[in-house]
Amino acid sequence: MTPEEITAPTAGVVVDVPVAPGDRVAAGAVLVVIEVMKMHHPVTADRAGEVVRIAVAVDDETARGDVVAVLRPVDGDDTRAAEAGEIDPDHVRADLAEVHERHRLLTDAARPDAVARRRGRGRRTTRENLADLVDEGTLVEYGGLVVAAQRRRRPLDDLVARTPADGVVTATARVDGRRVAVVAYDDTVLAGTQGLLGHRKTDRLLTLALEHSLPLVLFAEGGGGRPGDTDSTAVASLDVATFALMAQLSGRVPTVAIAAGYCFAGNAALAGCAELLVGTRDLSLGMGGPAMISGGGLGRVAPEDVGPAAVHAATGVLDVLVDDEAAATAVARHYLSLVTRPHQDGPEPHDQRPLRHVVPEDRLRVYDVRPVLERLTDPSSVLELRAEDGVGVVTAFARIGGRAVGVLANDPRRLGGAIDGPGADKAARFLALCDARGLPVVSLCDTPGFMVGPEAERTATVRRFGRLFTVGANLRVPVVLVVLRKAYGLGAMAMAGGSVHRPVLGVAWPTAEFGGMGLEGAVALGYSAELEALSGEARQRRHDELVAELYERGKGLSTATAFEIDDVVDPADTRVAVLGALDTAGDDLPPRHPVADVW
């Protein structure tokens, strides 16, 4: 066949001629390599053939269209390049193998000693926690190949092996189909401390969460700032943006922190900014660890004694206390489900008729309000917050008919349901969180009012109760009021958001009783002269008569007759009434506006 001239596709310099005259080549074979702008351009054979002549040599300059080789096609051997030598898709080149190995070093399988130590403490690894949290196959990691900024003091190979991801996994993923951002400190890498590059990674994820409205889940275990990083000109690193970015997420997106083991200093500060803080029973949480405490001249403290979980559960620092990381992760998933998917199909409700018998007929007999909450809401939907703090008030998230709600309730077993300072703080914070997440509030009221007296005043109740009123009165989410039994004075008004007519619906159970203050107090105050004129059994008899008269006047039916409450309902119909009120309120919420926190 007639020889064909092969020409240069571009001007350049010849840097390689891998064939010689007489060579048989396949279609697609490289005949000459031309360099242009430091890039190599291969000139290939269009078809199989025999090299007749090479018209250039290495270092020759070529112009576009110059002949570089002459090729005589070979009859019957006109296969294309892909057919002449197919590439094995499973073949891993050296450059890709290097990348694979670096990613392998991030896995638990590559770090058996660290994993064994973790197991020895009965704990899961960071990557196991993440696998439990996120939907399989959805994790997109940022900065996994980063190592600690310590190249001035340690070889790179050592840093790659011992400081994977600089001790913090930062990623986006999906949780039950919802997009989230995740920051997870790794206690097996430099005690989960916050390094120079780790801060940059965290800042990157927090910025993504802000810009793209991603809920954040933070696994906060770790020892705070790391003094050992050397690859920097930083002096104090007080210019890092991490803490400001975390704080800026407040109210904008849901944020959940899980704290387990030792969580100190900067790690604790980040956890404290989360709207939901879940702790495990082995937690020790503090704004300074043992080294900082000792360095400040405050004595030697064992890590486990810095801030035990039991202390933080009682003070309200922890929203939910659980046994282990698996339970904490389940709480995080549950919370995200409630606040990011407020509507979903609800399961078959509990039988509502037992609600008729929860409140005792004896108006002085205490009872547990939690069975009311559990039966009124969808099965297995309740997530109670701060159960050991402000114990006279119960706060919980749940679903009713598939609708996510916040439930605020009084517990008459504690101070008769009176609202004290810690209870007011707990309730106000919970209402603000419901408002931020756009969840309606169902208020189950049974309170004799605010706690009063000299001891109460020493706890700054004026401001704390004022805060509860301020937050409640400025809620944009709808409130539904259900008076179970007592609704007295300012405390009852606070449970209703400021007034019993502020809620979209206010109903009472047959056991309800209303008054400007407790019945006994009202009698003592209003009839003191009359009672003082009597003595012995006569005084007690007259006192009981007056209390009975006030009760009859203030019971639910009487109050509804005066239209100070919308209705008195069969307790078994409460769920229907609540759902009807939520339907009336709809889902269109007015814009949020800032409220000055008075405490």
C-alpha positions as CSV (number, residue, x, y, z in Angstrom):
1,M,0.0,0.0,0.0
2,T,1.1,3.6,-0.6
3,P,3.1,5.1,2.3
4,E,1.4,7.9,4.3
5,E,3.0,11.0,5.7
6,I,2.4,11.6,9.4
7,T,2.6,15.4,10.2
8,A,3.1,17.4,13.4
9,P,-0.2,18.7,14.9
10,T,1.5,21.6,16.5
11,A,4.7,23.6,16.6
12,G,7.3,22.5,19.2
13,V,10.5,20.6,20.0
14,V,10.9,16.9,19.5
15,V,11.7,15.2,22.8
16,D,11.3,11.6,22.0
17,V,11.3,9.2,19.0
18,P,10.4,5.8,20.4
19,V,10.3,3.9,17.0
20,A,12.8,3.3,14.1
21,P,12.4,2.5,10.4
22,G,11.3,-1.0,9.8
23,D,9.3,-1.3,13.1
24,R,5.8,-2.7,12.9
25,V,3.4,-0.7,15.0
26,A,-0.2,-1.0,16.0
27,A,-2.8,1.7,15.5
28,G,-2.4,4.3,18.1
29,A,1.3,3.7,18.7
30,V,3.4,6.7,19.5
31,L,5.8,7.6,16.7
32,V,7.2,11.0,17.9
33,V,6.7,13.2,21.1
34,I,6.7,17.0,20.7
35,E,7.0,19.4,23.7
36,V,4.9,22.6,23.7
37,M,4.8,24.9,26.8
38,K,6.4,22.1,28.9
39,M,3.6,19.7,27.9
40,H,4.3,16.5,25.8
41,H,2.1,15.9,22.7
42,P,2.3,12.4,21.3
43,V,2.1,11.9,17.5
44,T,0.4,8.5,16.9
45,A,-0.2,6.1,14.0
46,D,-3.7,6.3,12.6
47,R,-3.6,2.7,11.7
48,A,-1.3,-0.4,11.9
49,G,1.7,-0.3,9.6
50,E,5.4,-0.4,9.1
51,V,7.6,2.6,9.8
52,V,9.3,3.6,6.5
53,R,11.1,6.8,7.6
54,I,11.5,9.0,10.7
55,A,11.9,12.6,9.4
56,V,12.9,14.3,12.7
57,A,15.3,13.7,15.6
58,V,15.3,14.7,19.3
59,D,15.8,18.4,19.8
60,D,14.5,19.3,16.3
61,E,12.1,22.1,16.1
62,T,8.9,21.5,14.2
63,A,6.1,23.6,12.7
64,R,2.5,22.6,12.4
65,G,2.1,20.4,9.4
66,D,5.8,19.3,9.1
67,V,6.3,15.7,8.2
68,V,7.7,13.8,11.2
69,A,7.3,10.2,9.9
70,V,6.3,8.0,7.0
71,L,4.2,4.9,7.6
72,R,3.2,2.2,5.1
73,P,-0.2,0.7,6.2
74,V,-0.3,-3.1,6.5
75,D,-3.1,-5.0,4.7
76,G,-5.5,-6.9,7.0
77,D,-4.2,-5.3,10.2
78,D,-6.3,-2.2,10.4
79,T,-7.4,-2.5,14.1
80,R,-7.9,0.6,16.2
81,A,-5.8,1.4,19.3
82,A,-8.5,0.4,21.8
83,E,-8.9,-2.9,20.1
84,A,-5.2,-3.5,19.6
85,G,-4.4,-3.2,23.3
86,E,-7.4,-2.8,25.7
87,I,-6.6,-1.3,29.1
88,D,-7.4,-3.4,32.2
89,P,-9.8,-1.2,34.2
90,D,-8.7,-3.0,37.4
91,H,-5.0,-2.1,36.9
92,V,-3.8,0.4,39.6
93,R,-0.9,2.6,38.6
94,A,1.8,3.6,41.0
95,D,0.4,7.1,41.5
96,L,-3.1,5.8,42.3
97,A,-1.6,3.1,44.5
98,E,0.0,5.8,46.6
99,V,-3.3,7.6,47.0
100,H,-5.0,4.4,48.0
101,E,-2.4,3.7,50.6
102,R,-2.8,7.1,52.2
103,H,-6.6,6.6,52.4
104,R,-6.1,3.1,53.8
105,L,-4.0,4.6,56.7
106,L,-7.1,6.5,57.8
107,T,-9.1,3.3,58.5
108,D,-9.4,1.5,61.7
109,A,-7.9,-1.6,60.1
110,A,-4.6,0.3,59.6
111,R,-4.4,1.2,63.3
112,P,-4.9,-2.0,65.3
113,D,-3.1,-0.8,68.4
114,A,-5.1,2.4,68.7
115,V,-8.3,0.5,68.1
116,A,-7.4,-2.1,70.7
117,R,-6.8,0.6,73.3
118,R,-10.1,2.1,72.5
119,R,-11.8,-1.3,72.8
120,G,-10.1,-1.8,76.2
121,R,-12.0,1.2,77.5
122,G,-15.3,-0.1,76.1
123,R,-15.4,2.6,73.5
124,R,-16.1,2.8,69.8
125,T,-13.7,4.5,67.3
126,T,-14.5,7.8,65.7
127,R,-15.1,6.2,62.4
128,E,-17.4,3.6,63.9
129,N,-19.5,6.4,65.4
130,L,-19.7,8.1,62.0
131,A,-20.7,4.8,60.3
132,D,-23.5,4.5,62.9
133,L,-24.6,8.1,62.4
134,V,-24.7,8.6,58.6
135,D,-26.3,6.8,55.7
136,E,-24.0,4.2,54.2
137,G,-22.0,5.5,51.2
138,T,-22.8,9.2,51.7
139,L,-19.8,10.4,53.7
140,V,-17.6,12.9,51.8
141,E,-14.6,13.7,53.8
142,Y,-12.7,17.0,53.8
143,G,-9.0,17.1,54.6
144,G,-8.6,13.4,55.4
145,L,-5.0,13.5,54.1
146,V,-4.0,16.2,56.4
147,V,-1.4,15.5,59.1
148,A,-0.4,17.4,62.3
149,A,1.6,20.5,61.6
150,Q,4.8,19.1,63.2
151,R,7.1,18.6,60.3
152,R,9.8,20.6,62.0
153,R,10.1,18.0,64.8
154,R,8.8,14.7,63.3
155,P,9.4,12.9,59.9
156,L,6.5,13.0,57.5
157,D,6.2,9.2,57.4
158,D,5.7,9.2,61.2
159,L,3.1,12.0,60.9
160,V,1.2,10.1,58.2
161,A,1.1,7.0,60.3
162,R,0.4,8.5,63.7
163,T,-1.6,11.7,63.1
164,P,-4.2,10.8,60.4
165,A,-6.6,13.6,59.5
166,D,-4.8,15.7,62.2
167,G,-7.1,14.1,64.8
168,V,-10.5,15.4,63.5
169,V,-12.7,14.0,60.8
170,T,-14.6,16.7,58.9
171,A,-17.2,15.6,56.4
172,T,-20.6,16.1,54.8
173,A,-23.1,13.2,54.6
174,R,-26.7,12.3,54.9
175,V,-28.5,11.1,58.0
176,D,-31.8,9.4,57.2
177,G,-31.6,11.1,53.8
178,R,-31.0,14.6,55.2
179,R,-27.8,16.6,54.3
180,V,-25.6,17.3,57.4
181,A,-22.1,18.4,58.3
182,V,-20.1,16.4,60.7
183,V,-17.0,17.3,62.8
184,A,-15.7,14.3,64.8
185,Y,-12.6,14.6,67.0
186,D,-10.5,11.4,67.3
187,D,-9.2,10.7,70.8
188,T,-6.8,8.1,69.4
189,V,-4.8,10.9,67.6
190,L,-3.0,13.2,69.9
191,A,-5.8,12.9,72.5
192,G,-8.3,14.5,70.1
193,T,-6.6,17.9,70.6
194,Q,-7.3,20.8,68.2
195,G,-4.3,21.4,65.9
196,L,-3.4,24.1,63.5
197,L,-4.7,22.3,60.4
198,G,-7.5,20.7,62.3
199,H,-8.9,24.2,63.1
200,R,-8.7,25.0,59.4
201,K,-10.6,21.8,58.6
202,T,-13.2,22.6,61.2
203,D,-13.6,26.2,60.0
204,R,-14.1,24.9,56.4
205,L,-17.0,22.6,57.5
206,L,-18.6,25.2,59.8
207,T,-18.5,27.7,56.9
208,L,-20.2,25.1,54.6
209,A,-22.8,24.6,57.3
210,L,-23.5,28.3,57.4
211,E,-23.6,28.9,53.7
212,H,-25.6,25.8,52.8
213,S,-27.8,25.5,55.9
214,L,-26.5,22.1,56.9
215,P,-27.4,20.7,60.4
216,L,-24.2,20.0,62.3
217,V,-23.3,17.0,64.4
218,L,-20.2,17.3,66.5
219,F,-18.4,14.5,68.3
220,A,-16.5,16.6,70.8
221,E,-14.3,14.2,72.7
222,G,-10.8,15.6,73.1
223,G,-8.3,17.6,75.1
224,G,-8.6,21.1,73.7
225,G,-5.9,23.2,72.1
226,R,-2.6,21.5,71.1
227,P,0.6,23.3,72.1
228,G,2.9,20.9,70.1
229,D,2.3,22.1,66.6
230,T,5.5,23.7,65.2
231,D,4.8,24.5,61.6
232,S,3.5,28.0,62.2
233,T,4.4,31.5,63.1
234,A,1.4,31.7,65.5
235,V,1.9,32.9,69.0
236,A,-1.4,32.4,70.8
237,S,-3.7,31.4,67.9
238,L,-6.5,33.6,69.4
239,D,-7.4,34.6,65.8
240,V,-8.9,31.2,64.9
241,A,-12.4,31.5,63.6
242,T,-13.7,28.1,64.9
243,F,-15.5,29.2,68.0
244,A,-17.1,32.3,66.4
245,L,-18.3,30.1,63.4
246,M,-19.8,27.5,65.8
247,A,-21.6,30.3,67.7
248,Q,-22.9,31.8,64.5
249,L,-24.7,28.6,63.7
250,S,-26.9,29.1,66.7
251,G,-30.5,29.4,65.6
252,R,-29.6,29.2,62.0
253,V,-29.3,25.4,61.7
254,P,-29.8,22.5,64.2
255,T,-26.6,21.7,66.0
256,V,-26.0,18.5,68.1
257,A,-22.9,17.8,70.2
258,I,-22.0,14.3,71.6
259,A,-19.5,14.4,74.4
260,A,-18.0,11.2,75.7
261,G,-14.9,10.4,77.7
262,Y,-12.7,13.4,78.3
263,C,-13.8,16.6,76.7
264,F,-11.9,19.7,77.8
265,A,-11.1,23.3,76.9
266,G,-11.7,24.1,73.2
267,N,-13.6,20.9,72.6
268,A,-15.9,21.6,75.6
269,A,-16.4,25.2,74.3
270,L,-17.6,23.9,71.0
271,A,-19.9,21.4,72.7
272,G,-21.3,24.2,74.9
273,C,-22.4,26.1,71.8
274,A,-24.6,23.3,70.5
275,E,-28.4,23.6,70.9
276,L,-28.5,19.9,72.0
277,L,-25.7,18.4,74.1
278,V,-25.7,14.7,74.6
279,G,-23.4,13.2,77.2
280,T,-22.4,9.6,78.1
281,R,-22.1,8.5,81.7
282,D,-18.3,8.2,81.4
283,L,-18.0,11.8,80.4
284,S,-15.8,14.3,82.2
285,L,-16.5,17.8,80.7
286,G,-14.7,21.0,81.6
287,M,-13.5,24.3,80.3
288,G,-10.0,23.3,81.4
289,G,-8.4,19.9,81.7
290,P,-6.0,18.7,84.5
291,A,-3.0,20.4,83.0
292,M,-4.7,23.8,82.8
293,I,-6.1,23.4,86.3
294,S,-2.7,22.5,87.8
295,G,-1.0,25.3,85.8
296,G,-3.4,27.8,87.2
297,G,-2.4,26.8,90.7
298,L,-5.8,25.1,91.4
299,G,-4.3,21.8,92.5
300,R,-4.1,18.4,90.9
301,V,-7.3,16.9,89.6
302,A,-7.8,13.5,88.0
303,P,-9.3,13.8,84.5
304,E,-12.5,11.9,85.5
305,D,-13.1,14.4,88.4
306,V,-12.9,17.6,86.3
307,G,-16.6,17.6,85.4
308,P,-18.5,14.3,85.8
309,A,-21.6,13.7,83.8
310,A,-23.8,13.5,86.9
311,V,-22.8,17.0,87.8
312,H,-23.6,18.4,84.3
313,A,-26.9,16.5,84.1
314,A,-28.0,18.2,87.3
315,T,-26.9,21.7,86.3
316,G,-28.6,21.5,82.8
317,V,-25.3,21.5,80.9
318,L,-26.3,18.2,79.4
319,D,-29.6,18.0,77.6
320,V,-29.6,14.2,77.5
321,L,-27.6,11.8,79.5
322,V,-27.2,8.3,78.0
323,D,-25.1,5.2,78.7
324,D,-22.8,5.1,75.7
325,E,-21.9,6.5,72.3
326,A,-24.4,4.2,70.5
327,A,-27.2,5.6,72.6
328,A,-25.9,9.1,72.0
329,T,-25.8,8.6,68.3
330,A,-29.4,7.3,68.3
331,V,-30.5,10.5,70.2
332,A,-28.7,12.7,67.6
333,R,-30.6,10.9,64.8
334,H,-33.9,11.2,66.6
335,Y,-33.4,14.9,67.3
336,L,-32.5,15.6,63.7
337,S,-35.6,13.7,62.5
338,L,-37.8,15.8,64.7
339,V,-36.4,19.2,63.8
340,T,-35.6,18.7,60.1
341,R,-38.7,16.7,59.2
342,P,-41.5,18.2,61.3
343,H,-44.1,16.3,59.4
344,Q,-44.2,12.6,58.7
345,D,-46.8,9.8,58.8
346,G,-47.7,8.9,62.3
347,P,-48.1,5.4,63.7
348,E,-51.3,4.3,65.3
349,P,-51.8,6.3,68.5
350,H,-52.1,4.9,72.0
351,D,-55.5,4.3,73.4
352,Q,-56.3,7.7,74.8
353,R,-59.0,6.6,77.4
354,P,-56.5,5.9,80.2
355,L,-55.8,9.7,80.2
356,R,-59.2,10.1,82.1
357,H,-57.6,8.5,85.1
358,V,-54.1,9.9,85.3
359,V,-55.0,12.9,87.4
360,P,-56.3,11.7,90.8
361,E,-59.8,12.7,91.9
362,D,-58.2,13.8,95.2
363,R,-57.0,17.3,94.2
364,L,-54.2,17.1,96.8
365,R,-52.7,13.8,95.5
366,V,-49.6,14.0,93.5
367,Y,-49.1,12.1,90.2
368,D,-46.4,11.7,87.5
369,V,-47.1,13.8,84.4
370,R,-44.8,11.8,82.1
371,P,-47.5,9.1,81.4
372,V,-49.7,11.9,80.1
373,L,-46.9,13.0,77.7
374,E,-46.2,9.4,76.6
375,R,-49.8,8.5,75.9
376,L,-50.7,11.8,74.3
377,T,-47.8,11.6,71.8
378,D,-47.0,9.1,69.1
379,P,-45.4,5.8,70.3
380,S,-41.6,5.9,70.8
381,S,-41.4,9.6,69.8
382,V,-40.6,11.3,73.1
383,L,-37.1,12.8,73.6
384,E,-36.9,14.4,77.1
385,L,-34.4,17.1,77.7
386,R,-32.6,18.0,81.0
387,A,-34.5,15.4,83.0
388,E,-32.3,16.0,86.1
389,D,-32.3,19.8,86.0
390,G,-35.2,22.1,87.0
391,V,-37.0,19.0,87.9
392,G,-40.4,20.7,88.5
393,V,-40.6,21.3,84.8
394,V,-40.6,18.7,82.1
395,T,-39.4,19.6,78.6
396,A,-39.5,17.2,75.7
397,F,-39.7,16.9,71.9
398,A,-42.2,14.4,70.5
399,R,-44.6,13.8,67.6
400,I,-48.4,14.0,67.7
401,G,-50.1,12.6,64.6
402,G,-46.7,12.7,62.9
403,R,-46.3,16.4,63.7
404,A,-43.1,17.3,65.6
405,V,-43.9,19.4,68.7
406,G,-42.2,20.6,71.9
407,V,-44.0,19.7,75.1
408,L,-43.7,21.8,78.3
409,A,-45.2,20.4,81.4
410,N,-45.3,20.8,85.2
411,D,-44.4,17.9,87.5
412,P,-46.6,18.1,90.6
413,R,-44.3,15.6,92.4
414,R,-41.8,18.5,92.7
415,L,-42.8,21.5,94.8
416,G,-46.4,20.7,93.8
417,G,-45.6,21.8,90.3
418,A,-44.4,25.3,91.3
419,I,-41.9,26.9,88.9
420,D,-38.6,27.8,90.6
421,G,-35.6,29.5,89.2
422,P,-33.9,26.5,87.6
423,G,-37.3,25.4,86.2
424,A,-37.9,28.8,84.7
425,D,-34.5,28.8,83.0
426,K,-35.1,25.4,81.7
427,A,-38.5,26.3,80.3
428,A,-37.4,29.6,78.8
429,R,-34.5,28.0,77.0
430,F,-36.7,25.2,75.7
431,L,-39.3,27.6,74.4
432,A,-36.6,29.6,72.6
433,L,-35.3,26.4,71.1
434,C,-38.8,25.4,69.9
435,D,-39.1,28.9,68.3
436,A,-35.7,28.6,66.6
437,R,-36.7,25.2,65.1
438,G,-40.2,26.3,64.2
439,L,-41.9,23.6,66.4
440,P,-45.3,24.4,68.0
441,V,-45.5,24.0,71.8
442,V,-48.0,21.9,73.7
443,S,-48.1,23.2,77.3
444,L,-49.5,20.8,80.0
445,C,-50.2,23.0,82.9
446,D,-50.5,22.0,86.5
447,T,-48.8,24.6,88.6
448,P,-49.7,26.6,91.8
449,G,-47.6,29.4,90.4
450,F,-44.1,30.7,90.7
451,M,-42.0,29.7,93.8
452,V,-41.9,32.5,96.3
453,G,-40.3,33.3,99.6
454,P,-36.9,34.6,100.9
455,E,-35.0,31.5,99.8
456,A,-36.5,31.7,96.3
457,E,-35.6,35.4,96.0
458,R,-32.0,34.6,96.8
459,T,-31.9,32.7,93.5
460,A,-32.7,35.8,91.4
461,T,-36.2,34.6,90.5
462,V,-37.4,38.1,89.5
463,R,-35.1,38.1,86.5
464,R,-35.4,34.4,85.8
465,F,-39.2,34.5,85.8
466,G,-39.1,37.7,83.7
467,R,-37.0,35.8,81.2
468,L,-39.7,33.1,80.9
469,F,-42.4,35.7,80.3
470,T,-40.2,37.5,77.8
471,V,-39.4,34.4,75.7
472,G,-43.0,33.0,75.9
473,A,-44.6,36.3,74.9
474,N,-42.4,36.6,71.9
475,L,-42.8,33.1,70.5
476,R,-43.8,33.0,66.8
477,V,-44.7,29.3,66.9
478,P,-48.2,28.4,68.0
479,V,-48.9,27.3,71.6
480,V,-51.6,24.9,72.7
481,L,-52.5,25.0,76.3
482,V,-54.0,22.0,78.2
483,V,-54.7,22.6,81.9
484,L,-54.5,19.2,83.6
485,R,-55.2,20.5,87.1
486,K,-53.9,23.6,88.7
487,A,-53.6,26.9,86.8
488,Y,-52.8,29.6,89.4
489,G,-51.4,33.0,89.1
490,L,-48.4,34.3,87.1
491,G,-46.9,30.8,86.8
492,A,-49.9,29.5,84.9
493,M,-49.8,32.6,82.7
494,A,-46.2,31.9,81.9
495,M,-47.0,28.3,81.0
496,A,-49.5,29.7,78.5
497,G,-47.0,32.2,76.9
498,G,-48.2,35.1,79.0
499,S,-52.0,34.7,79.1
500,V,-54.4,31.9,78.8
501,H,-55.9,33.5,75.7
502,R,-52.5,33.8,73.9
503,P,-52.5,30.1,72.8
504,V,-54.2,29.2,69.6
505,L,-56.3,26.9,71.8
506,G,-56.7,26.6,75.5
507,V,-58.6,23.7,77.0
508,A,-58.9,22.2,80.5
509,W,-59.6,18.8,81.8
510,P,-62.5,18.2,84.3
511,T,-59.9,18.2,87.1
512,A,-58.8,21.7,86.3
513,E,-58.9,24.5,88.8
514,F,-58.1,28.2,88.1
515,G,-57.3,31.2,90.3
516,G,-55.2,34.3,90.7
517,M,-53.3,32.5,93.4
518,G,-53.5,29.2,95.3
519,L,-56.9,28.6,97.0
520,E,-55.5,28.2,100.5
521,G,-53.4,31.4,100.0
522,A,-56.4,33.3,98.7
523,V,-58.5,32.3,101.7
524,A,-55.8,33.2,104.2
525,L,-55.3,36.6,102.5
526,G,-58.9,37.5,101.7
527,Y,-60.6,36.2,104.9
528,S,-57.9,36.7,107.5
529,A,-60.1,38.8,109.8
530,E,-63.0,36.5,109.6
531,L,-60.9,33.4,110.3
532,E,-59.0,35.1,113.2
533,A,-62.3,35.8,114.9
534,L,-62.9,32.0,115.1
535,S,-61.0,29.4,116.9
536,G,-60.4,25.7,116.9
537,E,-62.7,23.4,114.9
538,A,-64.8,26.4,113.8
539,R,-61.9,28.1,112.2
540,Q,-60.9,25.0,110.3
541,R,-64.4,24.3,109.3
542,R,-64.9,27.8,107.9
543,H,-61.5,27.7,106.2
544,D,-62.5,24.4,104.4
545,E,-65.8,25.9,103.4
546,L,-64.2,29.0,101.9
547,V,-61.6,26.8,100.0
548,A,-64.5,24.7,98.6
549,E,-66.3,27.8,97.5
550,L,-63.3,29.1,95.7
551,Y,-62.7,25.7,94.1
552,E,-66.3,25.6,92.8
553,R,-65.9,29.1,91.4
554,G,-62.6,28.3,89.8
555,K,-63.0,24.8,88.5
556,G,-62.7,24.2,84.8
557,L,-66.4,24.2,84.0
558,S,-66.9,27.5,85.8
559,T,-63.9,29.1,84.1
560,A,-65.1,28.0,80.7
561,T,-68.5,29.4,81.5
562,A,-66.9,32.8,82.0
563,F,-64.9,32.2,78.8
564,E,-61.5,32.5,80.5
565,I,-60.6,29.1,78.9
566,D,-61.8,27.9,75.5
567,D,-63.3,24.6,76.5
568,V,-63.3,21.7,79.0
569,V,-62.6,18.4,77.2
570,D,-62.7,14.7,77.9
571,P,-59.0,13.9,78.5
572,A,-59.4,11.1,75.9
573,D,-60.2,13.8,73.3
574,T,-57.1,15.9,74.1
575,R,-55.1,14.6,71.2
576,V,-57.8,15.4,68.7
577,A,-58.1,18.9,70.2
578,V,-54.4,19.5,69.9
579,L,-54.2,18.3,66.3
580,G,-57.1,20.5,65.4
581,A,-55.5,23.6,67.0
582,L,-52.2,22.9,65.1
583,D,-54.2,22.6,61.9
584,T,-55.8,25.9,62.6
585,A,-52.4,27.6,63.3
586,G,-50.9,26.2,60.0
587,D,-47.2,26.2,59.2
588,D,-46.7,29.8,58.0
589,L,-44.6,31.4,60.7
590,P,-43.8,35.2,61.0
591,P,-40.2,36.2,60.7
592,R,-38.1,35.8,63.9
593,H,-37.1,39.0,65.7
594,P,-34.4,39.4,68.3
595,V,-35.5,39.4,71.9
596,A,-33.4,41.0,74.6
597,D,-32.5,38.2,77.1
598,V,-33.2,39.8,80.5
599,W,-31.0,37.2,82.4
